């Protein structure tokens, strides 16, 4: 229970994200900004009883469908016992997008309900609440693990969502290799450098140089006058 501070009374646009691991498909809110008795209100991000993501908002009215609007994913069912990074972007009342592991997933073609604005009651924001229709559900189920919940007042772009997933997983930015032995310590080599500098008549002349018996092509020497 996160309380009902004014900062949690979200409006459009909003982006919700979290890591989740479901023990079964009982259906649970990942996050809700207004958990109210017998009312559709606030913004909800949830896993439905079929194992698919969903997002919704309510205008603060009763349990009639005119006071809510929701949509659910039609693909990318979450496997039990597996961690997923999930995101919902609600740009406005008619534009919702859902993402799993940084990639957008398909949704059913139409919304359920016809609400147009987000409204609030005296309910509180919560993480991990069991879904229970319009009435107040029970406590958080022990079979849903939730981590790194983020709530942002922006409509995050697909590139940003993909980068967030990659930066918080081992999928793209981190690689591992076998243990390596340190290299041997460097041993300095003392060499003798000689050059025939007699009869050099010009400044910055190029002359042959011999290093430990091997002749280099040439080096430039600054010769004072």
C-alpha positions as CSV (number, residue, x, y, z in Angstrom):
1,X,0.0,0.0,0.0
2,X,1.6,3.3,-1.2
3,X,-1.0,5.6,0.2
4,X,-2.9,8.2,-1.8
5,X,-0.4,11.1,-2.1
6,X,-1.3,13.6,-4.9
7,X,1.8,12.6,-6.8
8,X,0.3,9.2,-7.4
9,X,-2.9,10.6,-9.0
10,X,-1.6,10.0,-12.5
11,X,-2.8,11.6,-15.7
12,X,-2.0,11.1,-19.4
13,X,0.6,10.3,-20.6
14,X,2.0,7.7,-18.2
15,X,4.5,4.8,-18.6
16,X,4.5,1.9,-16.1
17,X,7.1,-0.8,-16.0
18,X,8.4,-3.6,-13.8
19,X,10.0,-7.0,-13.7
20,X,7.6,-9.8,-13.0
21,X,7.7,-13.5,-12.4
22,X,4.3,-15.3,-12.1
23,X,3.8,-18.5,-10.0
24,X,0.4,-19.1,-11.7
25,X,-2.3,-17.2,-13.6
26,X,-4.6,-16.1,-10.7
27,X,-4.5,-12.5,-12.1
28,X,-2.9,-9.7,-10.2
29,X,-2.4,-6.0,-10.5
30,X,1.3,-5.2,-11.0
31,X,0.5,-1.6,-10.1
32,X,-2.7,0.4,-9.5
33,X,-2.8,4.1,-8.7
34,X,-6.2,4.0,-7.0
35,X,-7.5,0.9,-5.4
36,X,-11.1,1.6,-4.6
37,X,-14.2,-0.2,-3.4
38,X,-16.9,-0.7,-6.1
39,X,-15.4,1.8,-8.5
40,X,-13.3,2.0,-11.6
41,X,-10.7,4.6,-11.0
42,X,-7.0,5.4,-11.5
43,X,-4.6,3.6,-13.7
44,X,-4.0,-0.2,-13.6
45,X,-1.2,-2.4,-15.0
46,X,-1.9,-6.1,-14.6
47,X,-1.4,-9.7,-15.5
48,X,-4.8,-11.3,-16.3
49,X,-5.9,-14.8,-15.4
50,X,-4.8,-16.1,-18.8
51,X,-1.2,-15.0,-18.4
52,X,-1.3,-11.9,-20.6
53,X,-0.5,-8.3,-19.8
54,X,-3.2,-5.7,-19.6
55,X,-3.6,-2.0,-18.9
56,X,-6.7,0.1,-17.9
57,X,-7.9,3.3,-16.4
58,X,-11.1,4.3,-14.7
59,X,-12.9,7.7,-14.4
60,X,-14.0,7.2,-10.8
61,X,-17.5,6.0,-11.4
62,X,-19.2,2.8,-10.4
63,X,-18.8,-0.6,-11.9
64,X,-20.5,0.3,-15.2
65,X,-18.3,-0.2,-18.3
66,X,-18.8,3.5,-19.2
67,X,-16.4,4.4,-16.3
68,X,-13.5,2.2,-17.5
69,X,-11.4,1.4,-20.5
70,X,-8.9,-1.5,-20.8
71,X,-7.0,-3.5,-23.3
72,X,-5.1,-6.8,-23.0
73,X,-2.3,-8.4,-25.0
74,X,-3.2,-11.1,-27.5
75,X,0.3,-12.5,-27.8
76,X,3.4,-13.1,-25.7
77,X,1.8,-15.0,-22.8
78,X,4.1,-15.0,-19.8
79,X,5.5,-18.4,-18.9
80,X,5.2,-19.4,-15.3
81,X,8.4,-19.2,-13.3
82,X,10.2,-16.9,-15.7
83,X,11.3,-13.2,-15.2
84,X,10.0,-10.7,-17.7
85,X,10.5,-6.9,-18.1
86,X,7.0,-5.5,-18.9
87,X,5.9,-2.0,-19.8
88,X,2.6,-0.3,-20.5
89,X,2.5,3.1,-22.2
90,X,-0.8,5.1,-22.0
91,X,-0.4,8.1,-24.2
92,X,-4.0,9.2,-24.0
93,X,-7.5,7.6,-23.6
94,X,-7.3,5.9,-27.0
95,X,-3.6,5.0,-27.3
96,X,-2.2,2.1,-25.2
97,X,0.9,0.0,-26.0
98,X,2.2,-3.0,-24.2
99,X,5.8,-4.4,-24.2
100,X,7.5,-7.6,-23.1
101,X,11.3,-7.7,-22.8
102,X,11.6,-4.4,-24.7
103,X,9.4,-5.4,-27.7
104,X,5.9,-4.3,-28.4
105,X,3.3,-7.0,-28.2
106,X,0.0,-7.4,-30.1
107,X,-3.2,-6.4,-28.4
108,X,-6.9,-7.1,-29.1
109,X,-8.2,-4.8,-31.7
110,X,-10.7,-2.9,-29.5
111,X,-10.9,-1.6,-26.0
112,X,-13.3,-2.8,-23.3
113,X,-15.3,0.0,-21.8
114,X,-15.7,3.6,-22.9
115,X,-14.2,6.0,-20.2
116,X,-12.4,9.1,-21.5
117,X,-10.7,10.5,-18.4
118,X,-8.8,9.3,-15.4
119,X,-10.6,9.9,-12.1
120,X,-9.8,9.2,-8.5
121,X,-11.5,8.2,-5.2
122,X,-10.1,8.0,-1.7
123,X,-8.4,4.7,-2.6
124,X,-4.7,4.1,-2.4
125,X,-2.0,3.2,-4.9
126,X,-0.7,-0.4,-4.5
127,X,1.8,-2.8,-5.9
128,X,0.9,-6.5,-6.4
129,X,-2.8,-6.5,-5.5
130,X,-4.9,-9.4,-6.5
131,X,-7.4,-8.4,-9.2
132,X,-11.0,-8.9,-8.3
133,X,-13.2,-7.2,-10.8
134,X,-14.7,-3.8,-9.7
135,X,-14.8,-4.7,-6.0
136,X,-11.8,-4.4,-3.7
137,X,-9.7,-7.6,-4.1
138,X,-7.8,-9.4,-1.4
139,X,-4.1,-9.0,-0.4
140,X,-1.1,-9.5,-2.6
141,X,-0.7,-13.1,-3.8
142,X,2.5,-14.9,-2.8
143,X,2.8,-16.4,-6.3
144,X,3.6,-13.2,-8.1
145,X,7.1,-11.7,-7.8
146,X,7.5,-8.0,-8.7
147,X,10.7,-6.0,-8.8
148,X,11.8,-2.5,-10.0
149,X,8.4,-0.9,-10.5
150,X,8.7,2.4,-12.3
151,X,6.0,5.0,-12.8
152,X,6.7,7.9,-15.2
153,X,4.6,10.8,-16.4
154,X,5.8,10.5,-20.0
155,X,4.9,8.4,-23.1
156,X,8.2,6.5,-23.4
157,X,9.4,5.8,-27.0
158,X,9.9,2.2,-28.3
159,X,13.7,2.9,-28.5
160,X,13.8,4.1,-24.9
161,X,11.8,1.0,-23.7
162,X,14.2,-1.3,-25.6
163,X,17.3,0.4,-24.1
164,X,15.8,0.2,-20.6
165,X,15.3,-3.6,-21.0
166,X,18.8,-4.1,-22.4
167,X,20.4,-2.0,-19.7
168,X,18.7,-4.0,-16.9
169,X,19.3,-7.4,-18.2
170,X,22.2,-9.5,-19.6
171,X,20.6,-9.5,-23.1
172,X,22.5,-6.8,-24.9
173,X,25.0,-4.7,-23.0
174,X,26.9,-7.4,-20.9
175,X,28.9,-10.4,-22.1
176,X,31.0,-12.9,-20.1
177,X,34.2,-14.8,-20.9
178,X,36.4,-17.4,-19.3
179,X,38.8,-16.3,-16.5
180,X,42.1,-15.0,-17.9
181,X,45.6,-15.2,-16.4
182,X,47.5,-11.9,-16.0
183,X,50.3,-11.3,-18.5
184,X,53.9,-11.7,-17.3
185,X,55.6,-8.6,-16.0
186,X,57.4,-6.4,-18.5
187,X,61.1,-6.9,-18.6
188,X,63.0,-3.8,-19.8
189,X,65.5,-4.3,-22.6
190,X,68.7,-2.2,-22.6
191,X,69.8,-1.4,-26.1
192,X,72.6,0.6,-27.6
193,X,71.8,3.1,-30.3
194,X,74.5,4.5,-32.5
195,X,74.4,6.9,-35.4
196,X,77.0,8.3,-37.7
197,X,76.6,12.0,-37.0
198,X,79.9,13.4,-38.3
199,X,79.8,15.5,-41.3
200,X,76.1,16.3,-40.9
201,X,75.7,19.7,-42.5
202,X,72.0,20.3,-42.2
203,X,69.5,20.8,-39.5
204,X,66.9,18.0,-39.0
205,X,69.0,15.7,-41.1
206,X,67.9,12.1,-41.8
207,X,70.7,9.5,-41.0
208,X,70.8,5.7,-40.6
209,X,70.6,4.4,-37.1
210,X,71.6,0.9,-35.8
211,X,69.8,-0.6,-32.7
212,X,71.4,-3.8,-31.3
213,X,72.6,-4.7,-34.8
214,X,69.4,-4.1,-36.7
215,X,69.4,-1.2,-39.0
216,X,66.2,0.9,-39.0
217,X,65.1,2.7,-42.2
218,X,66.0,6.1,-40.8
219,X,65.2,8.6,-38.0
220,X,65.0,12.3,-38.0
221,X,67.5,14.1,-35.8
222,X,67.4,17.7,-34.8
223,X,71.0,18.8,-35.1
224,X,71.9,22.2,-33.7
225,X,74.0,24.6,-35.6
